[in-house]
Amino acid sequence: MSLDLFNKKRLYWIAQLSGWSLYITVAGIFNYLSSQRPLGMRIMVGLGIAWITGVGLSHLYREGIIRLGWMRLSIFQLIPRLLPAIVVLGLLFQLVYFFTTAFLLKGAVVFDLRENLENTLGWSTILFMWSLLYFLFHFFENYRKEEIKNLTWEANKNEFELNKLKSQLNPHFIFNSMNSIRALVDEEPQKAKKSITQLANILRNTLLMGKKKVIPFDEELSLVKDYLEIEKARYEERLSVSWNIHRETSRFKVPPMMIQTLVENGIKHGISNLPEGGFIEIITSVKEAKLYIVIRNSGQYYPTRKSTGFGLINTRQRLQLLYGTNSTFHIYNVSPEVVHTEVCIPQELSLA
């Protein structure tokens, strides 16, 4: 027997025994208050029989519910079965109660049709309340299980989508880096050799971080610096890089290659299109336990241009999968010559 099943059975018996005990206690108090004298033998015996009958009969009732599969029925299918069953159980309860009491008390109990019908109605009402509590408990239990199953499915789906995005990202990055190095091979072979070594370092790091949802900011920063070294070897004085990194940034974690993707987007779609080149600036700040990453670069952002879409779409989707609504992403032109990209992320992931 599994631990979960054992705990459920123990909870059932605790609820079953304590529930009927509570009912018998209340019934005993009610009888005492209505008669204003100590409970007699007949009432004491009757309460004991009612407790035993209630526990036993409701347990058999539960076994029948399980065997007949009533827990799988809809409310409209359940009601036509439940109401007749409760009436029959109420009648059976009264028969057991009456004949057992009559046998134990040796003729002290006299058959009264009206009293027996009233008792049958009372037992049916109590069993109806028992049924209501039992089905409500299982309804909420099944609802909780369904919620857990849906959350698990959603997490697995998000994991798949995230891995798909990361697998798309690496070839995209490699392709652009190889294009940058190819431009140096004929003109400056030494710089090309150095760039190939830096690219190898980047690829090694990306392989190591490929299975991680997030990595320390410092690791991402190291990757971005290697990438910018490759690009500076290609653009030389046409590319100016500046950094302004907040001292508390290192305690944050970021999605792998996210900053690199945004830097790459700024160079590819901004600076590379300018004959005189331009600048790229990486700024970080920490406010209210959130990390703000700002990338400013020379160029012009065109929201409707499809060629600038992949890296940005990729970034938005990854942020959504990892942080939900706790992250923000904005990109816009602060002037005709400067593009401003800003990401805000919390310290903790929204998805496990």
C-alpha positions as CSV (number, residue, x, y, z in Angstrom):
1,M,0.0,0.0,0.0
2,S,1.4,3.4,-1.0
3,L,1.9,6.1,1.6
4,D,-0.6,8.3,-0.2
5,L,-3.3,5.6,-0.2
6,F,-2.6,4.9,3.5
7,N,-3.0,8.5,4.4
8,K,-6.3,8.8,2.5
9,K,-7.7,5.7,4.3
10,R,-6.6,7.0,7.6
11,L,-8.2,10.4,6.9
12,Y,-11.4,8.6,5.8
13,W,-11.6,6.6,9.0
14,I,-10.8,9.6,11.2
15,A,-13.6,11.6,9.5
16,Q,-16.0,8.6,9.5
17,L,-15.6,7.8,13.2
18,S,-15.4,11.4,14.4
19,G,-18.3,12.5,12.3
20,W,-20.7,9.9,13.6
21,S,-19.4,10.4,17.2
22,L,-20.2,14.1,16.8
23,Y,-23.7,13.3,15.6
24,I,-24.3,10.9,18.5
25,T,-23.0,13.5,21.0
26,V,-25.2,16.2,19.7
27,A,-28.2,13.8,19.7
28,G,-27.5,12.9,23.3
29,I,-27.2,16.5,24.4
30,F,-30.4,17.3,22.6
31,N,-32.2,14.4,24.4
32,Y,-30.9,15.5,27.7
33,L,-31.9,19.1,27.3
34,S,-35.4,18.2,26.0
35,S,-36.1,15.8,28.9
36,Q,-34.2,17.7,31.7
37,R,-33.1,14.4,33.3
38,P,-30.2,12.0,32.8
39,L,-30.3,9.8,29.8
40,G,-32.1,6.5,30.3
41,M,-30.9,3.0,29.4
42,R,-33.2,3.0,26.3
43,I,-31.7,6.2,24.9
44,M,-28.1,5.2,25.8
45,V,-28.6,1.8,24.0
46,G,-30.3,3.5,21.1
47,L,-27.4,6.0,20.7
48,G,-24.9,3.2,20.8
49,I,-26.8,1.2,18.2
50,A,-27.2,4.3,16.0
51,W,-23.4,5.0,16.1
52,I,-22.5,1.4,15.2
53,T,-25.2,1.2,12.5
54,G,-24.2,4.6,11.1
55,V,-20.5,3.8,10.8
56,G,-21.1,0.3,9.3
57,L,-23.9,1.2,6.9
58,S,-22.3,4.4,5.6
59,H,-19.1,2.4,5.1
60,L,-20.9,-0.2,3.1
61,Y,-22.6,2.7,1.2
62,R,-19.1,4.1,0.4
63,E,-18.0,0.7,-0.9
64,G,-21.0,0.5,-3.2
65,I,-20.3,4.0,-4.5
66,I,-16.7,3.0,-5.4
67,R,-17.7,-0.3,-7.0
68,L,-20.5,1.2,-9.0
69,G,-18.3,4.0,-10.2
70,W,-20.5,6.8,-9.1
71,M,-17.5,9.1,-8.6
72,R,-17.1,9.2,-12.4
73,L,-20.7,10.3,-13.0
74,S,-21.8,13.8,-13.7
75,I,-24.2,15.6,-11.3
76,F,-27.2,14.9,-13.6
77,Q,-26.3,11.2,-13.8
78,L,-25.7,11.0,-10.0
79,I,-28.9,12.5,-8.6
80,P,-31.4,9.9,-10.0
81,R,-29.2,7.2,-8.5
82,L,-28.4,8.9,-5.2
83,L,-31.9,9.9,-4.0
84,P,-33.5,6.4,-4.2
85,A,-30.3,4.9,-2.6
86,I,-30.5,7.3,0.3
87,V,-34.2,6.4,0.9
88,V,-33.5,2.7,0.8
89,L,-30.5,3.2,3.2
90,G,-32.6,5.3,5.5
91,L,-35.2,2.5,5.7
92,L,-32.5,-0.2,6.2
93,F,-31.0,2.0,8.9
94,Q,-34.3,2.2,10.8
95,L,-34.9,-1.6,10.4
96,V,-31.5,-2.4,11.9
97,Y,-31.9,0.2,14.6
98,F,-35.5,-0.9,15.6
99,F,-34.9,-4.7,15.7
100,T,-31.5,-4.5,17.4
101,T,-32.9,-2.1,20.0
102,A,-36.0,-4.4,20.5
103,F,-33.8,-7.4,20.9
104,L,-31.4,-5.8,23.4
105,L,-34.1,-4.2,25.5
106,K,-36.3,-7.3,25.6
107,G,-39.7,-5.9,24.8
108,A,-39.2,-2.4,26.0
109,V,-39.6,-1.1,22.5
110,V,-43.1,-1.0,20.9
111,F,-43.6,-0.8,17.1
112,D,-45.1,2.5,16.1
113,L,-45.5,3.1,12.3
114,R,-45.5,6.9,12.5
115,E,-42.4,6.9,14.7
116,N,-40.6,4.5,12.4
117,L,-41.4,6.6,9.3
118,E,-40.2,9.7,11.0
119,N,-37.0,7.9,12.0
120,T,-36.5,6.6,8.5
121,L,-36.8,10.2,7.1
122,G,-34.3,11.4,9.8
123,W,-31.8,8.7,8.9
124,S,-32.2,9.4,5.2
125,T,-31.6,13.1,5.9
126,I,-28.4,12.3,7.8
127,L,-27.2,10.0,5.1
128,F,-27.9,12.7,2.5
129,M,-25.7,15.0,4.5
130,W,-23.1,12.3,4.7
131,S,-23.3,11.9,0.9
132,L,-23.0,15.6,0.3
133,L,-19.9,15.9,2.4
134,Y,-18.4,12.8,0.8
135,F,-19.0,13.9,-2.8
136,L,-17.9,17.5,-2.1
137,F,-14.6,16.3,-0.6
138,H,-13.9,14.1,-3.7
139,F,-15.0,16.9,-6.0
140,F,-12.4,19.2,-4.5
141,E,-9.8,16.5,-4.4
142,N,-10.3,15.6,-8.1
143,Y,-10.3,19.3,-8.9
144,R,-7.0,19.8,-7.1
145,K,-5.5,16.7,-8.9
146,E,-6.7,18.1,-12.3
147,E,-5.2,21.5,-11.5
148,I,-1.8,19.8,-10.6
149,K,-2.0,17.8,-13.8
150,N,-2.7,20.9,-15.9
151,L,0.1,22.8,-14.2
152,T,2.5,19.8,-14.8
153,W,1.4,19.7,-18.4
154,E,1.8,23.4,-18.8
155,A,5.3,23.2,-17.2
156,N,6.3,20.4,-19.6
157,K,4.9,22.4,-22.5
158,N,6.9,25.5,-21.4
159,E,10.0,23.4,-21.0
160,F,9.6,22.0,-24.5
161,E,9.0,25.5,-26.0
162,L,12.0,26.9,-24.1
163,N,14.3,24.2,-25.3
164,K,13.0,24.7,-28.9
165,L,13.8,28.4,-28.6
166,K,17.3,27.7,-27.3
167,S,18.0,25.2,-30.1
168,Q,16.9,27.8,-32.6
169,L,19.1,30.5,-30.9
170,N,22.5,28.7,-31.1
171,P,22.6,28.1,-34.8
172,H,21.5,31.7,-35.4
173,F,24.3,33.0,-33.2
174,I,26.9,30.7,-34.8
175,F,25.9,31.6,-38.3
176,N,26.3,35.4,-37.6
177,S,29.6,34.9,-35.8
178,M,31.1,32.8,-38.6
179,N,30.1,35.5,-41.1
180,S,31.9,38.1,-39.0
181,I,35.1,35.9,-38.9
182,R,34.9,35.2,-42.6
183,A,35.2,38.9,-43.3
184,L,38.6,38.9,-41.5
185,V,40.2,35.8,-43.0
186,D,41.7,37.4,-46.1
187,E,42.4,40.9,-44.8
188,E,43.6,40.1,-41.2
189,P,44.3,36.4,-40.7
190,Q,45.8,36.9,-37.1
191,K,42.6,38.7,-36.0
192,A,40.6,35.9,-37.6
193,K,42.6,33.3,-35.8
194,K,42.0,35.1,-32.5
195,S,38.3,35.4,-33.2
196,I,38.0,31.7,-34.0
197,T,39.6,31.0,-30.5
198,Q,37.1,33.3,-28.9
199,L,34.2,31.7,-30.9
200,A,35.4,28.3,-29.7
201,N,35.3,29.6,-26.1
202,I,31.8,30.9,-26.6
203,L,30.5,27.6,-28.1
204,R,32.0,25.6,-25.3
205,N,30.3,27.9,-22.8
206,T,26.9,27.7,-24.6
207,L,27.1,23.9,-24.7
208,L,27.6,23.9,-20.9
209,M,24.8,26.3,-20.3
210,G,22.5,24.8,-22.9
211,K,20.4,22.7,-20.4
212,K,20.0,25.6,-17.9
213,K,17.0,27.8,-17.8
214,V,19.1,30.6,-16.3
215,I,22.8,31.3,-15.6
216,P,24.6,33.8,-13.4
217,F,24.8,37.2,-14.9
218,D,28.6,37.2,-14.8
219,E,28.7,34.1,-17.1
220,E,26.4,35.9,-19.6
221,L,28.5,39.0,-19.3
222,S,31.7,37.0,-20.1
223,L,30.0,35.5,-23.2
224,V,28.8,39.0,-24.4
225,K,32.4,40.4,-24.0
226,D,33.8,37.5,-26.1
227,Y,31.1,38.1,-28.7
228,L,31.9,41.9,-28.8
229,E,35.6,41.1,-29.2
230,I,34.8,39.2,-32.3
231,E,32.7,42.0,-33.7
232,K,35.3,44.6,-32.8
233,A,37.9,42.7,-34.8
234,R,35.6,42.9,-37.7
235,Y,34.4,46.5,-37.4
236,E,37.6,48.0,-35.8
237,E,37.1,51.7,-35.1
238,R,33.5,51.6,-36.5
239,L,32.3,49.9,-33.3
240,S,32.6,51.6,-30.0
241,V,31.6,49.6,-26.8
242,S,30.9,51.0,-23.3
243,W,29.8,49.3,-20.1
244,N,28.0,50.6,-17.0
245,I,27.4,47.5,-14.8
246,H,25.8,47.9,-11.4
247,R,27.8,46.2,-8.6
248,E,24.7,44.2,-7.4
249,T,24.0,42.8,-10.8
250,S,26.1,39.7,-10.1
251,R,23.6,38.3,-7.6
252,F,21.0,37.9,-10.4
253,K,20.6,35.1,-12.9
254,V,19.5,35.7,-16.5
255,P,18.3,33.5,-19.4
256,P,21.4,32.2,-21.3
257,M,22.4,34.2,-24.4
258,M,19.6,36.7,-23.9
259,I,21.8,39.8,-23.5
260,Q,24.1,38.4,-26.3
261,T,21.0,38.2,-28.6
262,L,20.0,41.7,-27.9
263,V,23.6,43.0,-28.4
264,E,23.8,41.0,-31.7
265,N,20.5,42.5,-32.8
266,G,21.8,46.0,-32.2
267,I,24.9,45.4,-34.2
268,K,23.4,43.5,-37.1
269,H,20.4,45.7,-37.6
270,G,21.8,49.0,-36.4
271,I,25.5,49.6,-36.5
272,S,26.3,47.3,-39.5
273,N,23.9,49.5,-41.7
274,L,25.8,52.7,-40.9
275,P,28.9,53.5,-43.1
276,E,30.5,55.4,-40.2
277,G,29.6,52.7,-37.7
278,G,28.3,53.5,-34.2
279,F,28.3,52.7,-30.5
280,I,26.7,50.1,-28.3
281,E,26.3,50.6,-24.6
282,I,25.3,48.0,-22.0
283,I,23.8,49.4,-18.7
284,T,22.5,47.5,-15.7
285,S,20.7,48.7,-12.6
286,V,18.9,47.1,-9.6
287,K,15.7,48.5,-8.3
288,E,13.3,46.9,-5.8
289,A,14.8,43.4,-6.2
290,K,14.6,43.6,-10.0
291,L,17.3,43.7,-12.6
292,Y,17.1,46.3,-15.4
293,I,19.2,45.7,-18.4
294,V,19.5,48.5,-21.0
295,I,21.2,48.3,-24.4
296,R,21.5,51.4,-26.4
297,N,23.0,51.3,-29.9
298,S,23.3,53.5,-33.0
299,G,20.7,52.8,-35.6
300,Q,16.9,52.9,-36.2
301,Y,14.4,50.4,-35.0
302,Y,11.7,49.5,-37.5
303,P,8.9,47.5,-35.8
304,T,7.3,46.3,-39.0
305,R,10.5,45.0,-40.6
306,K,10.5,41.2,-40.6
307,S,14.3,40.9,-40.8
308,T,14.7,42.3,-37.2
309,G,12.1,40.0,-35.7
310,F,13.6,36.6,-34.8
311,G,15.9,37.7,-32.0
312,L,13.3,40.0,-30.4
313,I,10.5,37.4,-30.7
314,N,12.8,34.8,-29.2
315,T,13.6,37.0,-26.3
316,R,10.0,37.9,-25.6
317,Q,8.9,34.3,-25.7
318,R,11.7,33.1,-23.4
319,L,10.9,35.9,-20.9
320,Q,7.2,35.0,-21.0
321,L,7.9,31.3,-20.4
322,L,10.4,31.9,-17.6
323,Y,8.9,34.8,-15.7
324,G,5.3,35.3,-17.0
325,T,4.0,38.8,-16.3
326,N,6.9,39.5,-13.8
327,S,9.2,40.5,-16.6
328,T,9.0,43.3,-19.1
329,F,10.7,43.9,-22.5
330,H,10.7,47.2,-24.5
331,I,12.5,48.4,-27.6
332,Y,12.0,51.8,-29.2
333,N,13.8,54.7,-30.8
334,V,14.9,57.5,-28.3
335,S,16.0,59.6,-31.3
336,P,16.4,59.1,-35.0
337,E,19.9,57.8,-34.4
338,V,19.6,55.8,-31.2
339,V,17.7,52.6,-30.3
340,H,16.9,51.8,-26.7
341,T,16.2,48.2,-25.6
342,E,15.3,47.4,-22.0
343,V,14.6,44.2,-20.1
344,C,13.4,43.9,-16.5
345,I,13.5,40.6,-14.7
346,P,12.9,39.5,-11.1
347,Q,15.3,37.4,-9.0
348,E,13.0,34.3,-9.0
349,L,11.6,32.3,-11.9
350,S,7.8,32.1,-12.2
351,L,8.0,28.5,-13.5
352,A,9.7,25.6,-11.7
